[in-house]
Structures are given as structure tokens and as C-alpha cells.
Amino acid sequence: MSRSELKDSLRRPLRNLRLSVTDRCNLRCAYCMPEEEYSWLPSREILSFEEISALVDSFVALGVKKVRLTGGEPLVRRDLPVLVKLLAGKPLDELAMTTNGVLLGEHAVALKQAGLQRVTISLDTLQRERFHKLTRRDQLPQVLEGIAAAGAAGFSGIKLDTVLTRGVNDDEIEALLEFAGRHEAELRFIEYMDVGGATRWSMEQVISAKELLSRLSARFGVIEPLPGRGSAPAERFRLADGRVFGVIASTTQPFCSACDRARLTADGHWFTCLYSTGGTDLKAVLRGGASADELESVIRNVWEARSDRGAEQRLALRSRGPLASAAELRREPHLEMHTRGG
């Protein structure tokens, strides 16, 4: 089998790498980091930019075409444009970043100049008081500044991600769509997921894709599904007035059969599923003196044995609660969504 044909046991290719550059975050969003303090990864274990670059080379050699920088909040990692420049020189179809936007106003120009191609910005509310309650930080103005700065820096195809939660922000659906339109951004509604730090998750809080589309149809009329989703997590739709939005229905309509994503934590642990309870320590392999061929062999063997269908398995449970308790997450921080890049 050639490198370009690497497939897992369910014939899914390895095409996307979500690369967490830090487990730290400057917000405390209720659905991701509901506690104020966490068990952080030791600084000595965090991969250097050179180590990240070497690992990305191995993933690219095995078929990865898209890399997305995540966290935690990636922009709290010092000198991130330096890493972006390293990665921008690799044969990738896309180099992107997901951010909460708080620091984006300061760094948008440098990131664009370094070679970052796309940004996705989390935006769960347009109400300052609600933002403060959701994140325990009064920084909505900085997020809005970051969104404007991304456009001014020349980023196109900006996406805004909204985690919808019943009784929390589902009264802002129309306002968020209008805001995205004014900023020439595409809004993506995300179902509230039961992973990592979502220790207070319940199915009753989930606004399903079906319910969301029903609400939007009642308000805007016929909604047209758009073709060409491929392995993308979001299904895209067009309103009658031409506005396009996406829905990521990981909770109620899993897309495991098309999942081509790998997740690498800031300390080099590789997870083949967001719901995985165990990963592969690639940092140990790398720091143990493995050659590029040996590193690629480890990645190849793990991917070819992969059979993850985590979201589908969760959906099939009769009784479904949070994936992990706060105590479990303290014992094993690699289970945290903010550690493995969401």
C-alpha cells in the first residue's frame, strides 16, 4: 500500500490533523471548561515547534492534507506565528486555526503574513452579560474586535462557531445569523456534545439539527441543503435569501463513517477519536530517537487498526450522560476536550 492510500479498518483515510498547541485557555466556557482550575500538562512535556513540525511531516507523508491549530486557546501559545510559518511551507491543502477570538485582534496580521489560510472563531452569544456568564470573563468586545481584525487582515472564508444550548443562547439564532452575514462569515451551529469538560451535559440541553432546521424553516421558509459535504463535520444549508450556514450534528447525527481526523495534544499524545479514552504517545517515540521512517510506521500501524465510531456508540446508549466526571478528568487530563483540541 502506498503512503497516499493509508486507510483504517473501516476504509477511512487519514486526511485531517487537529493540532493542539496548548491546553491552556483564557476563557472558562461552561460546556468545555466549567471549572476554574485544572490539572495542566507539565511545561517540560509540551512539544517544541521543531517537534511539532517533525510530527506534522510524518502525518503529511501518510496522507494528511489539512492541519488545524487548536488548543485550549492556541493564541495563548507564545510566538505562534513562528509555528505557522514552519507549517505553511509544507505541502498542505489547508492550514487553519480555531480560536475564541480574544487575542485575535493582536495577532491577525502576523498570522496572515506567516501563512495561515483560514480562521474559525467561537461566538456563542452577542450579549455581553451572557458572554460573561458563559465564559466567566468579560471579553466579548475583544472577540468582536478579533472577528473584525480577521477580515481586515485579509482572511476569507471566516467561520463562526456557535454551540447551541437550550435555555442559554437558543434565542439568538437569528441575531447570530445576521451578525455573520454582516461580517461576510459563515455561521455554524454545533450541537452540545457530551465530551471532555462537558461534565454538566444532558440530552435535554441539546438543540438537535432537526429542531434547529425546523425553527429556521418556520422563520425563513424553504431551506436548501447544499451538496459536496465530503468528510467535513458541517452539513451546509442555504436560506431563501441566499445566506449559507452550517450545522454540526455530532450528538444526534454522528458522521463517524466519514471521519478522517486525527488529534494531537500539545504534549504529543495522538487520539484517533474525540471520544477515545486512550491515545498513543508520539512524543515518547520522537524523543526516544526514532527515525522518520520509524515514526511513520507507528502512525501507520495505529491508523490501520483504527475502528473508532465513538459518537455512534454514544448515540446507541440507552442512558447517556457526560463522558467523564470532573474527578476522572482531574486524574487524566488527556480526556479533556480542551487538551485534545475539540
C-alpha positions in Angstrom: 0.0 0.0 0.0 1.4 3.4 -0.9 1.5 6.2 1.6 -1.2 8.1 -0.1 -3.6 5.1 0.3 -3.4 4.8 4.1 -6.8 3.6 5.4 -8.1 2.4 8.7 -10.0 -0.8 9.3 -13.3 0.8 8.1 -11.6 2.2 5.0 -11.4 5.8 6.2 -8.4 7.7 5.1 -6.1 9.9 7.2 -6.5 13.4 5.8 -7.0 15.9 8.7 -4.9 16.7 11.7 -6.1 18.8 14.6 -3.0 20.0 16.3 -3.4 21.3 19.8 -0.6 23.7 20.7 -1.5 24.3 24.3 -4.1 23.0 26.9 -4.3 26.5 28.5 -7.2 28.8 27.8 -8.1 32.4 28.7 -11.9 31.6 28.9 -13.8 29.2 31.0 -16.8 28.2 28.8 -19.4 26.3 30.6 -19.7 23.5 28.0 -15.9 23.0 27.8 -14.1 24.2 31.0 -16.7 24.6 33.7 -14.1 24.5 36.5 -11.8 27.4 37.3 -8.7 25.3 37.9 -7.4 22.3 36.0 -4.6 19.8 36.0 -2.4 21.3 33.3 0.1 19.4 31.2 3.7 19.9 32.6 5.6 22.6 30.6 8.5 20.2 30.1 6.2 17.8 28.2 4.9 20.4 25.7 6.2 19.8 22.2 8.6 22.4 20.8 7.8 24.0 17.4 10.5 21.8 15.9 9.0 18.7 17.4 5.6 19.7 16.1 7.0 20.3 12.7 8.6 16.8 12.6 5.4 15.1 13.7 3.4 17.0 11.0 5.9 15.9 8.4 5.2 12.2 9.3 1.4 12.8 9.1 1.7 14.6 5.8 3.8 11.7 4.4 1.0 9.4 5.3 -1.8 11.4 3.6 -2.7 14.4 5.8 -3.7 17.3 3.6 -5.2 19.7 6.2 -3.9 20.9 9.5 -5.9 22.9 12.0 -4.3 24.6 15.0 -6.3 24.3 18.2 -6.0 24.5 22.0 -7.0 25.2 24.6 -6.8 28.6 23.1 -4.0 28.5 20.5 -3.2 32.2 20.7 -2.0 31.9 24.3 1.0 29.9 22.9 3.8 32.3 22.6 5.2 33.1 19.2 2.5 31.1 17.4 3.2 32.9 14.0 6.7 31.2 14.1 5.0 27.8 14.1 2.5 28.9 11.4 5.5 29.9 9.2 7.1 26.4 9.7 3.9 24.6 8.8 3.0 26.9 5.9 6.0 25.6 4.0 4.7 22.1 4.0 2.6 20.5 1.1 -0.8 21.1 2.7 -4.1 22.0 1.0 -5.2 24.0 4.1 -3.6 25.5 7.2 -6.3 26.8 9.6 -6.9 27.7 13.2 -9.8 27.6 15.6 -9.7 30.4 18.2 -12.0 32.0 20.8 -11.0 35.3 19.2 -10.0 37.1 22.4 -6.4 37.7 21.3 -7.0 37.6 17.5 -7.1 41.4 17.2 -3.5 41.5 18.3 -2.3 38.7 16.1 -4.4 38.5 12.9 -2.0 40.4 10.7 1.1 38.4 11.9 -0.8 35.1 11.4 -1.9 36.0 7.9 1.6 37.1 6.9 3.1 33.9 8.4 0.9 31.8 6.0 -2.3 31.0 8.0 -5.1 30.5 5.5 -8.3 30.3 7.4 -9.7 31.1 10.9 -12.7 29.8 12.7 -13.9 31.8 15.7 -16.1 30.7 18.5 -19.1 33.0 19.1 -21.8 31.7 21.4 -23.6 35.0 22.1 -23.7 38.6 21.1 -24.9 39.7 24.6 -22.1 40.9 26.8 -23.7 39.9 30.1 -24.5 36.5 28.7 -20.9 36.1 27.4 -19.6 36.9 30.8 -21.9 34.3 32.4 -21.0 31.6 29.8 -17.2 32.2 29.9 -16.7 33.8 33.3 -14.7 36.5 31.5 -15.9 39.9 30.4 -14.2 39.8 27.0 -16.9 39.9 24.3 -15.7 43.3 23.0 -12.2 41.7 22.4 -13.8 38.8 20.5 -15.8 41.1 18.3 -12.7 43.1 17.6 -10.9 39.9 16.7 -13.6 39.0 14.2 -13.3 42.4 12.5 -9.5 42.2 12.6 -9.5 38.8 10.8 -11.5 40.3 7.9 -9.3 43.4 7.8 -6.1 41.2 7.7 -7.4 39.6 4.6 -8.8 36.3 5.8 -11.6 35.0 3.6 -14.0 32.2 4.3 -14.2 33.1 8.0 -16.4 30.7 10.0 -18.1 31.5 13.3 -18.9 28.5 15.6 -21.9 28.6 18.0 -22.6 25.8 20.5 -26.4 26.0 20.9 -27.6 25.1 24.4 -31.3 25.1 25.3 -32.3 27.9 27.5 -28.9 29.5 27.3 -28.5 31.0 23.8 -31.1 29.5 21.5 -32.9 32.7 21.5 -30.1 34.3 19.5 -30.2 32.1 16.4 -31.5 34.8 14.1 -29.2 37.6 15.6 -26.1 35.4 15.1 -27.1 34.7 11.5 -27.5 38.4 10.8 -24.2 39.2 12.5 -22.3 36.6 10.5 -23.8 38.0 7.3 -22.7 41.5 8.1 -19.1 40.2 8.6 -19.1 38.0 5.4 -18.7 35.0 7.7 -20.4 31.6 7.6 -22.1 30.6 10.9 -22.0 27.0 12.0 -24.4 25.8 14.7 -22.9 23.0 16.8 -24.9 20.5 18.9 -23.9 20.5 22.5 -21.6 17.5 22.9 -21.0 15.1 25.8 -17.2 15.1 25.7 -14.3 16.2 27.9 -15.2 19.0 30.2 -18.9 18.8 29.5 -19.5 17.4 32.9 -22.9 19.1 33.3 -24.1 17.8 29.9 -27.6 16.4 29.4 -29.5 15.5 26.3 -32.3 17.8 27.4 -30.0 20.8 26.7 -29.2 19.7 23.2 -30.8 21.7 20.3 -30.8 19.0 17.6 -30.1 19.7 14.0 -33.7 18.6 13.2 -35.1 21.0 15.7 -32.9 23.8 14.6 -33.8 23.4 10.9 -37.5 23.3 11.9 -37.2 26.6 13.7 -35.3 28.2 10.8 -37.8 26.9 8.3 -40.7 28.3 10.2 -38.9 31.7 10.3 -37.3 31.9 6.8 -39.2 29.4 4.6 -37.7 26.7 2.5 -34.1 25.7 3.4 -31.9 24.2 0.7 -29.3 21.6 1.7 -26.0 22.1 -0.2 -24.1 19.3 -1.8 -20.4 18.4 -1.5 -20.1 17.8 2.2 -17.5 15.0 1.9 -15.8 14.4 5.2 -16.5 17.9 6.6 -18.2 17.9 10.0 -20.7 20.5 9.0 -23.7 20.0 6.7 -24.3 23.3 4.9 -27.6 24.9 4.0 -28.9 28.0 2.2 -31.8 30.2 3.2 -34.2 31.6 0.7 -32.4 35.0 0.9 -29.1 33.3 -0.1 -27.4 33.2 3.3 -25.4 30.0 3.9 -24.9 28.4 7.3 -23.7 25.0 8.6 -24.9 22.5 11.2 -22.5 20.2 13.1 -24.8 17.4 14.4 -22.2 15.3 16.2 -24.5 14.4 19.0 -27.7 13.3 17.2 -26.5 12.6 13.7 -22.9 11.2 14.0 -20.7 11.2 10.9 -18.2 8.6 12.1 -18.3 6.7 8.8 -16.6 9.7 7.1 -14.3 10.8 9.9 -10.7 11.3 8.6 -9.4 13.3 11.6 -6.6 12.7 14.0 -6.0 14.8 17.1 -2.6 15.5 18.5 -2.3 17.1 22.0 0.2 19.7 23.0 2.3 17.1 24.7 2.3 14.7 21.7 -0.5 12.3 22.6 -2.3 11.2 19.5 -6.0 10.3 19.6 -7.9 8.8 16.7 -11.4 9.8 18.1 -12.7 12.6 20.1 -14.3 10.0 22.4 -11.2 7.9 22.8 -10.2 7.1 26.3 -6.6 6.2 25.3 -4.1 7.5 22.9 -0.6 6.9 21.5 2.4 8.9 23.0 4.2 10.0 19.9 6.3 12.4 21.9 7.9 9.4 23.6 8.6 7.9 20.2 10.1 11.1 18.8 12.2 11.9 21.9 13.3 8.3 22.0 15.3 9.0 18.9 13.1 7.3 16.3 13.8 8.0 12.7 11.2 9.5 10.4 10.5 6.0 8.9 10.0 4.5 12.4 7.7 7.3 13.4 5.7 6.9 10.3 5.5 3.2 10.9 4.0 3.8 14.4 1.4 6.1 12.9 0.6 3.8 10.1 0.1 0.8 12.4 -2.2 2.7 14.7 -4.3 4.1 11.9 -4.7 0.9 10.1 -6.0 -0.7 13.3 -8.4 2.1 14.0 -12.1 1.2 14.3 -13.4 4.1 16.3 -17.1 5.0 16.0 -17.3 6.9 19.3 -20.2 9.3 18.5 -22.3 6.4 17.1 -21.6 4.3 20.1 -22.7 7.1 22.4 -25.9 7.7 20.5 -26.8 4.0 20.9 -26.6 4.1 24.7 -29.9 3.7 26.5 -28.9 6.0 29.2 -26.5 8.8 28.3 -24.7 11.3 30.5 -21.4 13.1 30.4 -18.5 11.1 29.0 -16.3 11.7 32.1 -16.8 13.1 35.6 -14.8 16.0 37.0 -12.8 13.6 39.2 -12.0 11.4 36.2 -10.8 14.4 34.2 -8.6 15.6 37.1 -6.9 12.1 37.2 -6.5 12.0 33.4 -6.4 15.5 31.8 -5.9 14.0 28.3 -9.7 13.2 28.4 -10.4 16.9 28.4 -11.7 18.3 25.1 -9.6 21.5 25.7 -6.5 19.2 25.9 -7.1 17.2 22.7 -8.3 20.1 20.5 -12.1 19.7 20.4 
